[in-house]
Amino acid sequence: MKKVYIDFEMNMPSAKNKRDMLNADIIAIGAIQYDTNTGKFDEFKSLIKPVSNQDIYPHIEELTQISQEDIDTAPTYEEVMRKFKKWLGTFSEIEGIYTFGSLDLTCFNNTDKKSAQKHNHPRFVNNIKDLFVDIKDKYLNYGIRCMNYVSLKNLLQCANVEFEGDAHDPLYDAYNLYVLDDVLEKHEEIREILIIKDFIRPPFININENLELCFEKYKNSFYDEKNEYNNDYMSIEVIKTVVLYLHTLQNIDIYNIEALKDINRKFDTIDKIKDIKIGYFYLLENLYFDMKDLIEDLMLYKLNSDEYNQELKNILKLFEEDLSYEGINYSNFLQESC
């Protein structure tokens, strides 16, 4: 079987609204084909003459280093796609065509449609679109939500892998996407680092200013065996932050559905953290399920404000007992920092 990793460079205005994305033109393609049986790589790269807007935007030229002259002399979309489909080989042997986010496939589909209508050629996307896999969706199943707002380069950095080549070169981007997928698929511990990374953002970093520092220490110690750091500290710092966050929920408007949905999303982030097998993260399990039940009751209007506050106090009290059972003093716990 083969895995294909693909990246497109697109010509679009700097304001990326929905209409701009629909009208964007593909101006370059880069793809890596990895044979899972032999471990061999093959590559495909080409510039593409825009289907509609023949003038490249200045910011795109600066970003991609693709000039107007390059575009003017580039092969047509139809020419490139015929070569690309031939390069792909037998479709039944392709395990997946991987992209970083949904924008590439959306732009591919729209460009394909415009070109087919304009030049009366077959649709090239139709018989391969079911092979496309969004890497972000793939790892969302592991609970790595940060992939939706962290760049490919920063994700590799967090995984302690150096980005190879130049960003916004489609062939390098495709290769680095393969590297990210390979590293995350093989190493649960690195996936866990990215799950914690997802927690290291507002409102949690606003509640606990030491959180980012603790994460950097934890991450560095994982990749540097000589750097001694007690992983318990990371779990304690996260748990402390969650408790402090719960205290901020004492005076919320329980009839504000949007506010409740936001709290629910925050606990979706905590869901995977509770399963990480280091330190005291497991202590979040009871707290997580208790809070999800409480939020569900609020969504169904089963509680009034007084009942909600009493339930929240009970949850915090039960959590204090869980800490005490593990020999952790609640008062000291809230003061400690890594």
C-alpha positions as a LaTeX table, in Angstrom:
\begin{tabular}{lrrr}
\hline
Residue & $x$ (\AA) & $y$ (\AA) & $z$ (\AA) \\
\hline
Met1 & 0.00 & 0.00 & 0.00 \\
Lys2 & 0.99 & 3.62 & $-0.48$ \\
Lys3 & 0.41 & 6.79 & 1.49 \\
Val4 & 0.32 & 10.09 & $-0.38$ \\
Tyr5 & 0.94 & 13.42 & 1.34 \\
Ile6 & $-0.09$ & 16.49 & $-0.64$ \\
Asp7 & 0.11 & 20.27 & $-0.36$ \\
Phe8 & $-1.10$ & 23.08 & $-2.62$ \\
Glu9 & $-0.08$ & 26.69 & $-2.84$ \\
Met10 & $-3.00$ & 28.96 & $-3.64$ \\
Asn11 & $-3.47$ & 32.43 & $-5.07$ \\
Met12 & $-6.04$ & 34.29 & $-3.00$ \\
Pro13 & $-6.55$ & 37.69 & $-1.35$ \\
Ser14 & $-5.15$ & 38.24 & 2.14 \\
Ala15 & $-8.68$ & 38.38 & 3.57 \\
Lys16 & $-9.60$ & 34.71 & 3.58 \\
Asn17 & $-13.38$ & 34.80 & 3.72 \\
Lys18 & $-15.52$ & 31.99 & 2.35 \\
Arg19 & $-15.94$ & 33.57 & $-1.09$ \\
Asp20 & $-12.18$ & 34.14 & $-1.43$ \\
Met21 & $-11.54$ & 30.47 & $-0.64$ \\
Leu22 & $-14.09$ & 29.38 & $-3.25$ \\
Asn23 & $-12.43$ & 31.58 & $-5.88$ \\
Ala24 & $-8.82$ & 30.72 & $-4.96$ \\
Asp25 & $-6.60$ & 29.29 & $-7.69$ \\
Ile26 & $-4.08$ & 26.50 & $-7.19$ \\
Ile27 & $-0.68$ & 27.70 & $-8.42$ \\
Ala28 & 1.57 & 24.86 & $-7.21$ \\
Ile29 & 1.32 & 21.24 & $-6.08$ \\
Gly30 & 3.74 & 19.12 & $-4.11$ \\
Ala31 & 3.22 & 15.48 & $-3.15$ \\
Ile32 & 5.14 & 12.66 & $-1.49$ \\
Gln33 & 4.30 & 9.01 & $-2.15$ \\
Tyr34 & 5.43 & 6.60 & 0.57 \\
Asp35 & 5.41 & 2.85 & $-0.10$ \\
Thr36 & 4.60 & 1.14 & 3.21 \\
Asn37 & 5.98 & $-2.18$ & 1.95 \\
Thr38 & 9.37 & $-1.04$ & 0.66 \\
Gly39 & 9.84 & 2.21 & 2.62 \\
Lys40 & 10.67 & 4.01 & $-0.63$ \\
Phe41 & 9.60 & 7.56 & $-1.51$ \\
Asp42 & 8.58 & 9.17 & $-4.76$ \\
Glu43 & 7.83 & 12.85 & $-5.28$ \\
Phe44 & 5.76 & 15.06 & $-7.53$ \\
Lys45 & 6.00 & 18.84 & $-7.87$ \\
Ser46 & 4.77 & 21.36 & $-10.41$ \\
Leu47 & 3.71 & 24.95 & $-10.84$ \\
Ile48 & 0.19 & 25.44 & $-12.21$ \\
Lys49 & $-1.16$ & 28.25 & $-14.37$ \\
Pro50 & $-4.18$ & 29.78 & $-12.57$ \\
Val51 & $-7.57$ & 28.89 & $-14.04$ \\
Ser52 & $-9.18$ & 32.27 & $-13.37$ \\
Asn53 & $-7.02$ & 35.03 & $-11.86$ \\
Gln54 & $-3.85$ & 35.18 & $-13.95$ \\
Asp55 & $-2.22$ & 37.84 & $-11.74$ \\
Ile56 & $-0.47$ & 36.65 & $-8.60$ \\
Tyr57 & $-1.15$ & 38.64 & $-5.43$ \\
Pro58 & 1.97 & 40.40 & $-4.05$ \\
His59 & 1.65 & 38.80 & $-0.61$ \\
Ile60 & 1.39 & 35.33 & $-2.22$ \\
Glu61 & 4.48 & 36.01 & $-4.32$ \\
Glu62 & 6.38 & 37.05 & $-1.18$ \\
Leu63 & 5.10 & 34.07 & 0.81 \\
Thr64 & 5.74 & 31.37 & $-1.79$ \\
Gln65 & 8.56 & 32.90 & $-3.84$ \\
Ile66 & 6.48 & 32.08 & $-6.94$ \\
Ser67 & 6.78 & 34.99 & $-9.36$ \\
Gln68 & 4.42 & 36.30 & $-12.04$ \\
Glu69 & 6.86 & 35.04 & $-14.67$ \\
Asp70 & 6.70 & 31.55 & $-13.11$ \\
Ile71 & 2.91 & 31.63 & $-13.34$ \\
Asp72 & 2.88 & 32.92 & $-16.91$ \\
Thr73 & 5.04 & 30.05 & $-18.14$ \\
Ala74 & 3.55 & 27.31 & $-15.92$ \\
Pro75 & 1.70 & 24.31 & $-17.42$ \\
Thr76 & $-2.09$ & 24.33 & $-17.30$ \\
Tyr77 & $-4.09$ & 22.70 & $-14.54$ \\
Glu78 & $-5.27$ & 19.99 & $-16.96$ \\
Glu79 & $-1.70$ & 19.14 & $-18.02$ \\
Val80 & $-0.48$ & 18.89 & $-14.44$ \\
Met81 & $-3.44$ & 16.81 & $-13.26$ \\
Arg82 & $-3.04$ & 14.27 & $-16.06$ \\
Lys83 & 0.59 & 13.78 & $-14.99$ \\
Phe84 & $-0.40$ & 13.70 & $-11.31$ \\
Lys85 & $-3.07$ & 11.02 & $-11.81$ \\
Lys86 & $-0.56$ & 8.91 & $-13.76$ \\
Trp87 & 2.01 & 9.41 & $-10.96$ \\
Leu88 & $-0.50$ & 8.24 & $-8.35$ \\
Gly89 & $-0.65$ & 4.83 & $-10.02$ \\
Thr90 & $-3.32$ & 2.27 & $-9.10$ \\
Phe91 & $-5.86$ & 3.97 & $-6.84$ \\
Ser92 & $-6.78$ & 0.75 & $-5.00$ \\
Glu93 & $-3.19$ & 0.60 & $-3.71$ \\
Ile94 & $-3.47$ & 4.04 & $-2.05$ \\
Glu95 & $-4.21$ & 3.91 & 1.66 \\
Gly96 & $-4.92$ & 7.63 & 1.82 \\
Ile97 & $-4.12$ & 11.04 & 0.38 \\
Tyr98 & $-3.28$ & 13.17 & 3.40 \\
Thr99 & $-3.69$ & 16.95 & 3.71 \\
Phe100 & $-3.12$ & 19.41 & 6.55 \\
Gly101 & $-6.63$ & 20.79 & 7.05 \\
Ser102 & $-9.63$ & 20.87 & 4.71 \\
Leu103 & $-8.69$ & 24.01 & 2.74 \\
Asp104 & $-6.46$ & 22.14 & 0.28 \\
Leu105 & $-9.18$ & 19.67 & $-0.70$ \\
Thr106 & $-11.78$ & 22.45 & $-0.94$ \\
Cys107 & $-9.55$ & 24.50 & $-3.23$ \\
Phe108 & $-8.62$ & 21.39 & $-5.26$ \\
Asn109 & $-12.28$ & 20.56 & $-5.80$ \\
Asn110 & $-13.22$ & 24.14 & $-6.76$ \\
Thr111 & $-10.26$ & 24.57 & $-9.13$ \\
Asp112 & $-11.03$ & 21.19 & $-10.70$ \\
Lys113 & $-14.65$ & 22.21 & $-11.28$ \\
Lys114 & $-13.77$ & 25.61 & $-12.77$ \\
Ser115 & $-11.15$ & 24.15 & $-15.09$ \\
Ala116 & $-13.44$ & 21.31 & $-16.26$ \\
Gln117 & $-16.21$ & 23.79 & $-17.09$ \\
Lys118 & $-13.86$ & 26.22 & $-18.81$ \\
His119 & $-11.82$ & 23.74 & $-20.85$ \\
Asn120 & $-14.27$ & 20.85 & $-21.16$ \\
His121 & $-12.08$ & 18.14 & $-19.63$ \\
Pro122 & $-13.01$ & 15.34 & $-17.18$ \\
Arg123 & $-13.15$ & 16.02 & $-13.44$ \\
Phe124 & $-9.87$ & 14.80 & $-11.94$ \\
Val125 & $-11.04$ & 14.89 & $-8.32$ \\
Asn126 & $-14.08$ & 12.64 & $-8.64$ \\
Asn127 & $-12.47$ & 9.20 & $-8.44$ \\
Ile128 & $-9.89$ & 10.11 & $-5.76$ \\
Lys129 & $-11.80$ & 12.45 & $-3.41$ \\
Asp130 & $-12.81$ & 9.56 & $-1.13$ \\
Leu131 & $-9.11$ & 8.81 & $-0.56$ \\
Phe132 & $-8.45$ & 12.18 & 1.07 \\
Val133 & $-7.71$ & 12.22 & 4.81 \\
Asp134 & $-7.40$ & 15.43 & 6.83 \\
Ile135 & $-4.50$ & 14.89 & 9.26 \\
Lys136 & $-6.19$ & 17.29 & 11.69 \\
Asp137 & $-9.31$ & 15.11 & 11.76 \\
Lys138 & $-7.25$ & 11.96 & 12.10 \\
Tyr139 & $-5.56$ & 13.16 & 15.28 \\
Leu140 & $-8.66$ & 14.84 & 16.61 \\
Asn141 & $-9.73$ & 11.26 & 17.35 \\
Tyr142 & $-6.73$ & 11.10 & 19.68 \\
Gly143 & $-7.87$ & 14.32 & 21.37 \\
Ile144 & $-5.22$ & 16.56 & 19.78 \\
Arg145 & $-7.40$ & 19.59 & 19.14 \\
Cys146 & $-4.45$ & 22.01 & 19.03 \\
Met147 & $-3.77$ & 20.88 & 15.45 \\
Asn148 & $-6.62$ & 23.13 & 14.39 \\
Tyr149 & $-4.82$ & 26.31 & 15.42 \\
Val150 & $-1.10$ & 25.44 & 15.50 \\
Ser151 & 0.94 & 25.53 & 12.28 \\
Leu152 & 2.60 & 22.45 & 10.81 \\
Lys153 & 6.03 & 23.93 & 11.61 \\
Asn154 & 5.10 & 24.59 & 15.25 \\
Leu155 & 3.60 & 21.13 & 15.65 \\
Leu156 & 6.84 & 19.57 & 14.44 \\
Gln157 & 8.77 & 21.77 & 16.84 \\
Cys158 & 6.56 & 20.58 & 19.69 \\
Ala159 & 7.28 & 17.00 & 18.57 \\
Asn160 & 11.03 & 17.80 & 18.65 \\
Val161 & 11.37 & 17.38 & 14.89 \\
Glu162 & 13.12 & 19.96 & 12.74 \\
Phe163 & 11.10 & 21.33 & 9.84 \\
Glu164 & 12.93 & 20.42 & 6.65 \\
Gly165 & 13.28 & 22.91 & 3.81 \\
Asp166 & 11.31 & 26.10 & 3.26 \\
Ala167 & 7.78 & 26.63 & 4.50 \\
His168 & 5.26 & 27.27 & 1.68 \\
Asp169 & 7.26 & 25.13 & $-0.72$ \\
Pro170 & 4.56 & 22.52 & $-1.47$ \\
Leu171 & 6.98 & 19.60 & $-1.78$ \\
Tyr172 & 8.67 & 20.36 & 1.55 \\
Asp173 & 5.29 & 20.93 & 3.20 \\
Ala174 & 4.08 & 17.56 & 1.90 \\
Tyr175 & 7.22 & 15.81 & 3.17 \\
Asn176 & 6.98 & 17.48 & 6.59 \\
Leu177 & 3.35 & 16.40 & 6.79 \\
Tyr178 & 4.50 & 12.81 & 6.29 \\
Val179 & 7.10 & 13.27 & 9.07 \\
Leu180 & 4.47 & 14.64 & 11.49 \\
Asp181 & 2.05 & 11.79 & 10.74 \\
Asp182 & 4.79 & 9.18 & 11.13 \\
Val183 & 5.99 & 10.58 & 14.47 \\
Leu184 & 2.52 & 10.94 & 15.97 \\
Glu185 & 1.34 & 7.55 & 14.77 \\
Lys186 & 4.32 & 5.76 & 16.34 \\
His187 & 4.73 & 7.67 & 19.62 \\
Glu188 & 1.87 & 7.89 & 22.10 \\
Glu189 & 4.03 & 10.00 & 24.45 \\
Ile190 & 4.42 & 12.72 & 21.81 \\
Arg191 & 0.68 & 12.67 & 21.17 \\
Glu192 & 0.25 & 13.22 & 24.91 \\
Ile193 & 2.56 & 16.24 & 24.77 \\
Leu194 & 0.32 & 17.75 & 22.10 \\
Ile195 & $-2.79$ & 16.94 & 24.15 \\
Ile196 & $-1.29$ & 18.91 & 27.04 \\
Lys197 & $-0.28$ & 21.62 & 24.57 \\
Asp198 & $-3.96$ & 21.97 & 23.73 \\
Phe199 & $-4.59$ & 22.88 & 27.37 \\
Ile200 & $-1.85$ & 25.52 & 27.39 \\
Arg201 & $-3.99$ & 28.39 & 26.09 \\
Pro202 & $-6.66$ & 30.82 & 27.34 \\
Pro203 & $-8.42$ & 30.84 & 29.67 \\
Phe204 & $-6.10$ & 28.45 & 31.50 \\
Ile205 & $-2.85$ & 30.36 & 30.90 \\
Asn206 & $-4.62$ & 33.50 & 32.14 \\
Ile207 & $-5.68$ & 31.76 & 35.33 \\
Asn208 & $-2.23$ & 30.28 & 36.00 \\
Glu209 & 0.72 & 32.27 & 34.67 \\
Asn210 & 3.15 & 29.44 & 35.53 \\
Leu211 & 1.43 & 26.95 & 33.22 \\
Glu212 & 3.44 & 27.71 & 30.07 \\
Leu213 & 6.75 & 27.59 & 31.96 \\
Cys214 & 5.86 & 24.21 & 33.47 \\
Phe215 & 4.93 & 22.85 & 30.05 \\
Glu216 & 8.25 & 23.92 & 28.53 \\
Lys217 & 10.12 & 22.23 & 31.40 \\
Tyr218 & 8.07 & 19.07 & 30.99 \\
Lys219 & 8.49 & 19.00 & 27.19 \\
Asn220 & 12.24 & 19.67 & 27.36 \\
Ser221 & 12.76 & 16.96 & 29.96 \\
Phe222 & 10.96 & 14.44 & 27.76 \\
Tyr223 & 13.30 & 15.09 & 24.84 \\
Asp224 & 16.45 & 15.55 & 26.93 \\
Glu225 & 17.14 & 12.58 & 29.18 \\
Lys226 & 19.79 & 14.57 & 31.07 \\
Asn227 & 17.22 & 17.21 & 31.99 \\
Glu228 & 15.72 & 15.88 & 35.21 \\
Tyr229 & 12.17 & 17.02 & 35.83 \\
Asn230 & 9.50 & 15.35 & 37.93 \\
Asn231 & 6.49 & 14.75 & 35.67 \\
Asp232 & 4.26 & 14.93 & 38.73 \\
Tyr233 & 4.79 & 18.70 & 38.65 \\
Met234 & 3.16 & 19.03 & 35.22 \\
Ser235 & 0.10 & 17.05 & 36.25 \\
Ile236 & $-0.23$ & 18.98 & 39.52 \\
Glu237 & 0.01 & 22.30 & 37.69 \\
Val238 & $-2.70$ & 21.30 & 35.22 \\
Ile239 & $-4.98$ & 19.96 & 37.95 \\
Lys240 & $-4.45$ & 23.11 & 40.02 \\
Thr241 & $-5.42$ & 25.20 & 36.99 \\
Val242 & $-8.59$ & 23.16 & 36.47 \\
Val243 & $-9.57$ & 23.71 & 40.11 \\
Leu244 & $-8.92$ & 27.44 & 39.81 \\
Tyr245 & $-11.02$ & 27.44 & 36.65 \\
Leu246 & $-13.88$ & 25.81 & 38.54 \\
His247 & $-13.75$ & 28.62 & 41.08 \\
Thr248 & $-14.30$ & 31.11 & 38.24 \\
Leu249 & $-17.54$ & 29.30 & 37.39 \\
Gln250 & $-19.22$ & 30.00 & 40.71 \\
Asn251 & $-21.10$ & 33.09 & 39.53 \\
Ile252 & $-21.90$ & 32.27 & 35.92 \\
Asp253 & $-25.29$ & 32.90 & 34.35 \\
Ile254 & $-26.60$ & 29.35 & 34.26 \\
Tyr255 & $-29.26$ & 30.35 & 31.70 \\
Asn256 & $-26.66$ & 31.54 & 29.16 \\
Ile257 & $-26.52$ & 28.60 & 26.76 \\
Glu258 & $-23.45$ & 29.92 & 24.91 \\
Ala259 & $-21.53$ & 30.19 & 28.18 \\
Leu260 & $-22.48$ & 26.61 & 29.07 \\
Lys261 & $-21.40$ & 25.39 & 25.63 \\
Asp262 & $-18.04$ & 27.11 & 26.13 \\
Ile263 & $-17.55$ & 25.39 & 29.50 \\
Asn264 & $-18.47$ & 22.09 & 27.85 \\
Arg265 & $-15.78$ & 22.65 & 25.20 \\
Lys266 & $-13.20$ & 23.34 & 27.91 \\
Phe267 & $-14.00$ & 20.00 & 29.50 \\
Asp268 & $-13.71$ & 18.27 & 26.14 \\
Thr269 & $-10.08$ & 19.44 & 26.26 \\
Ile270 & $-9.72$ & 17.96 & 29.74 \\
Asp271 & $-11.26$ & 14.65 & 28.62 \\
Lys272 & $-8.08$ & 13.27 & 27.03 \\
Ile273 & $-5.75$ & 14.78 & 29.64 \\
Lys274 & $-7.32$ & 12.64 & 32.34 \\
Asp275 & $-6.18$ & 9.51 & 30.46 \\
Ile276 & $-2.48$ & 10.46 & 30.32 \\
Lys277 & $-0.53$ & 7.90 & 32.31 \\
Ile278 & 1.93 & 10.13 & 34.14 \\
Gly279 & 1.75 & 11.93 & 37.44 \\
Tyr280 & $-1.68$ & 12.61 & 38.91 \\
Phe281 & $-3.67$ & 13.22 & 35.74 \\
Tyr282 & $-5.92$ & 10.28 & 36.61 \\
Leu283 & $-7.33$ & 12.36 & 39.48 \\
Leu284 & $-9.18$ & 14.44 & 36.90 \\
Glu285 & $-11.44$ & 11.53 & 35.95 \\
Asn286 & $-14.06$ & 11.86 & 38.70 \\
Leu287 & $-13.92$ & 15.65 & 38.46 \\
Tyr288 & $-14.44$ & 15.49 & 34.70 \\
Phe289 & $-17.50$ & 13.21 & 34.83 \\
Asp290 & $-19.03$ & 15.12 & 37.74 \\
Met291 & $-18.71$ & 18.40 & 35.84 \\
Lys292 & $-20.09$ & 16.91 & 32.60 \\
Asp293 & $-23.15$ & 15.69 & 34.53 \\
Leu294 & $-23.58$ & 19.11 & 36.09 \\
Ile295 & $-23.35$ & 20.89 & 32.73 \\
Glu296 & $-25.86$ & 18.46 & 31.22 \\
Asp297 & $-28.29$ & 19.20 & 34.06 \\
Leu298 & $-27.86$ & 22.92 & 33.43 \\
Met299 & $-28.51$ & 22.45 & 29.70 \\
Leu300 & $-31.76$ & 20.67 & 30.57 \\
Tyr301 & $-32.75$ & 23.37 & 33.10 \\
Lys302 & $-32.84$ & 20.86 & 35.95 \\
Leu303 & $-31.12$ & 23.19 & 38.46 \\
Asn304 & $-31.60$ & 26.71 & 39.73 \\
Ser305 & $-28.68$ & 28.99 & 40.67 \\
Asp306 & $-28.56$ & 27.95 & 44.32 \\
Glu307 & $-28.67$ & 24.26 & 43.45 \\
Tyr308 & $-25.92$ & 24.77 & 40.86 \\
Asn309 & $-23.62$ & 26.49 & 43.34 \\
Gln310 & $-24.22$ & 23.77 & 45.91 \\
Glu311 & $-23.41$ & 21.06 & 43.34 \\
Leu312 & $-20.23$ & 22.87 & 42.34 \\
Lys313 & $-19.15$ & 23.11 & 45.99 \\
Asn314 & $-19.83$ & 19.39 & 46.42 \\
Ile315 & $-17.70$ & 18.56 & 43.38 \\
Leu316 & $-14.80$ & 20.61 & 44.73 \\
Lys317 & $-15.20$ & 19.00 & 48.16 \\
Leu318 & $-15.15$ & 15.50 & 46.67 \\
Phe319 & $-12.06$ & 16.41 & 44.68 \\
Glu320 & $-10.36$ & 17.67 & 47.85 \\
Glu321 & $-11.06$ & 14.25 & 49.36 \\
Asp322 & $-9.53$ & 12.54 & 46.30 \\
Leu323 & $-6.39$ & 14.62 & 46.75 \\
Ser324 & $-6.26$ & 13.85 & 50.46 \\
Tyr325 & $-6.55$ & 10.13 & 49.70 \\
Glu326 & $-3.40$ & 10.47 & 47.56 \\
Gly327 & $-1.60$ & 12.28 & 50.39 \\
Ile328 & $-1.87$ & 15.71 & 48.75 \\
Asn329 & $-2.78$ & 18.66 & 50.98 \\
Tyr330 & $-5.41$ & 20.76 & 49.20 \\
Ser331 & $-4.26$ & 24.13 & 50.55 \\
Asn332 & $-0.60$ & 23.47 & 49.75 \\
Phe333 & $-1.60$ & 22.06 & 46.38 \\
Leu334 & $-3.17$ & 25.34 & 45.31 \\
Gln335 & $-0.02$ & 27.24 & 46.27 \\
Glu336 & 2.58 & 24.90 & 44.77 \\
Ser337 & 4.11 & 25.58 & 41.41 \\
Cys338 & 6.65 & 23.79 & 39.26 \\
\hline
\end{tabular}
